[in-house]
C-alpha cells in the first residue's frame, strides 16, 4: 500500500484529495499535516512512500521544509511533490526542483494526473 503524507494547510484541498483518491479506489494510506511542525511530527511516527507538500505553509516555507527533509538520511530519498496555488511562476518551479522536489503542480490539481505522477515516482 502506498503511504502518502499531505502537508498542506488548505483543509478543502486535503478533503478533496482524500475523497478523490478514495472514490477512484486508489489504494493509499493518507496521513495529513497542516503545518511543517505537524509534518515533522508525522514523519517521526511513520515514513511515507511519498510526500505532497504545499509551498506556503503557516509556519515555514515549503522549500525550507524540503531542505530539512533532504538533509536527513532517513527522509532524503522520499519523493516530494510540491503543490501551490500562489507560487506558479517558472522561477518558483525552478526553486522547488533545485531544492530537491521530484515534481511540481499548480492548484487546482487534476487528481488523475497527480495519481499518475505518484505511481511514476514510486516506480522509479
C-alpha positions, 0 to 999 in steps of 0.5 A, a space after each residue: 500500500 502506498 503511504 502518502 503524507 499531505 502537508 498542506 494547510 488548505 483543509 478543502 484541498 486535503 478533503 478533496 484529495 482524500 475523497 478523490 483518491 478514495 472514490 477512484 479506489 486508489 489504494 493509499 494510506 493518507 496521513 495529513 499535516 497542516 503545518 511543517 511542525 505537524 509534518 515533522 511530527 508525522 514523519 517521526 511516527 511513520 515514513 511515507 512512500 511519498 510526500 505532497 507538500 504545499 509551498 506556503 505553509 503557516 509556519 515555514 516555507 515549503 522549500 525550507 521544509 524540503 531542505 530539512 527533509 533532504 538533509 536527513 538520511 532517513 527522509 532524503 530519498 522520499 519523493 516530494 511533490 510540491 503543490 501551490 496555488 500562489 507560487 506558479 511562476 517558472 522561477 518558483 518551479 525552478 526553486 522547488 526542483 533545485 531544492 530537491 522536489 521530484 515534481 511540481 503542480 499548480 492548484 487546482 490539481 487534476 487528481 488523475 494526473 497527480 495519481 499518475 505522477 505518484 505511481 511514476 515516482 514510486 516506480 522509479 
